[in-house]
Amino acid sequence: MPDDPNAPATPECPGVDALIEQIVREAHLPNARAQTDLRRELAAHFADAEAAGDAVARFGAPEAVAVGLRHAYRPWRSALYAAKLVAVVFVSTVIALPLQAAAHLQLTRDAPHVGEPSVGALRVGLTPWYGLAAHVSLAVILLAVVAWEFDIEPACRRLERHPARFVTVVLGLFAASLVAHAWWGLQVAPGEALVGAGATVIVWTVSLAVIAHSDRLLLRLLGGAL
Amino acid sequence: MDYDREFLTGTVGLLILSLLGERAMYGYELVQEADRRSAQQFQLKEGTIYPALHQMERAGLLTAEWRESEAGRARKYYALTAKGRRQAASKRRQWTALAAAVGAILGDARA
């Protein structure tokens, strides 16, 4: 066993040392640091367990423990995690863009041509704010992913489960939107600002729901004790 | 009592998450705590705790840090992350609902 100054002293028991080395070898951990860490952890376990006697028998088959650890360190776990992040952003964006489009629909009437009836044709289009709203939605989605993955807890609360909180956030964003427009000297109808704020908060809520579901799916795929 | 493996496989994760929801613990301490609280009804093979802990840490449900005790012995303590707390709550809800459903069926079957 390598001379590790951090490893607690195990009792004089070559069986324990051999068992630990077997597990570390068969676990196929990705690097020397992980191997040293595991060796140290198992040595600490046996140092604690030896007082109760029969520690090796109570530990179970080293082959089974090694298989379980190999499962935990499979290299494609990182690829699966990256795929989850990409899928979350994609799905949330696919939901967000039509949602914002619906929130920014407007009816306009063409100016009548000379000689034609005074009422021009009615057209359905998007408000000038749609482009900005789409970019804001993408930023909101990325922020939601970052908040979830880095456990920024207040931001991860599921607003759809707390209607009062949902309404408060919408009204807060609405107020902030009016202030921002006034600051930049831009005109926006209060109704438009309120609908836009509501749509943005829905994008945030949907993004968190998509992330939560994808997490559950990922944990199911990873299997084991999860 | 010896339990069928299929019963245990799904419950180890739930037990780890529940116990760590109370405080950070190291592997041997988790095994001892499960043993004590179940009055020796739930006796895991001690080694099986480590693959489960490492899987959960790699999945972002737990964090781990080495701490030295007053006696100078270093141990690797595991604690729940926010994701881990959410997973613990979800598993606890599922278990409660499942236990009630199975209990209702077994109760009806006895009748």
HADDOCK unambig.tbl for C-alpha pairs under 7 A between the chains (distance, minus, plus):
assign (segid A and resid 8 and name CA) (segid B and resid 73 and name CA) 6.41 0.50 0.50
assign (segid A and resid 8 and name CA) (segid B and resid 74 and name CA) 6.86 0.50 0.50
assign (segid A and resid 41 and name CA) (segid B and resid 75 and name CA) 6.88 0.50 0.50
assign (segid A and resid 41 and name CA) (segid B and resid 76 and name CA) 6.40 0.50 0.50
assign (segid A and resid 44 and name CA) (segid B and resid 75 and name CA) 6.26 0.50 0.50
assign (segid A and resid 45 and name CA) (segid B and resid 28 and name CA) 5.82 0.50 0.50
assign (segid A and resid 58 and name CA) (segid B and resid 45 and name CA) 5.80 0.50 0.50
assign (segid A and resid 58 and name CA) (segid B and resid 46 and name CA) 6.07 0.50 0.50
assign (segid A and resid 59 and name CA) (segid B and resid 45 and name CA) 5.36 0.50 0.50
assign (segid A and resid 59 and name CA) (segid B and resid 46 and name CA) 4.52 0.50 0.50
assign (segid A and resid 59 and name CA) (segid B and resid 47 and name CA) 4.66 0.50 0.50
assign (segid A and resid 60 and name CA) (segid B and resid 45 and name CA) 5.20 0.50 0.50
assign (segid A and resid 60 and name CA) (segid B and resid 46 and name CA) 6.60 0.50 0.50
assign (segid A and resid 60 and name CA) (segid B and resid 47 and name CA) 5.76 0.50 0.50
assign (segid A and resid 65 and name CA) (segid B and resid 47 and name CA) 6.04 0.50 0.50
assign (segid A and resid 65 and name CA) (segid B and resid 48 and name CA) 5.84 0.50 0.50
assign (segid A and resid 65 and name CA) (segid B and resid 51 and name CA) 6.40 0.50 0.50
assign (segid A and resid 68 and name CA) (segid B and resid 51 and name CA) 4.91 0.50 0.50
assign (segid A and resid 69 and name CA) (segid B and resid 51 and name CA) 4.69 0.50 0.50
assign (segid A and resid 72 and name CA) (segid B and resid 51 and name CA) 6.63 0.50 0.50
assign (segid A and resid 72 and name CA) (segid B and resid 54 and name CA) 6.23 0.50 0.50
assign (segid A and resid 72 and name CA) (segid B and resid 55 and name CA) 4.57 0.50 0.50
assign (segid A and resid 151 and name CA) (segid B and resid 82 and name CA) 5.71 0.50 0.50
assign (segid A and resid 151 and name CA) (segid B and resid 83 and name CA) 6.79 0.50 0.50
assign (segid A and resid 153 and name CA) (segid B and resid 82 and name CA) 6.83 0.50 0.50
assign (segid A and resid 225 and name CA) (segid B and resid 9 and name CA) 6.83 0.50 0.50
assign (segid A and resid 225 and name CA) (segid B and resid 10 and name CA) 6.62 0.50 0.50
assign (segid A and resid 225 and name CA) (segid B and resid 12 and name CA) 6.28 0.50 0.50
assign (segid A and resid 225 and name CA) (segid B and resid 13 and name CA) 4.70 0.50 0.50
assign (segid A and resid 225 and name CA) (segid B and resid 52 and name CA) 5.28 0.50 0.50
assign (segid A and resid 226 and name CA) (segid B and resid 13 and name CA) 5.77 0.50 0.50
assign (segid A and resid 226 and name CA) (segid B and resid 56 and name CA) 6.54 0.50 0.50
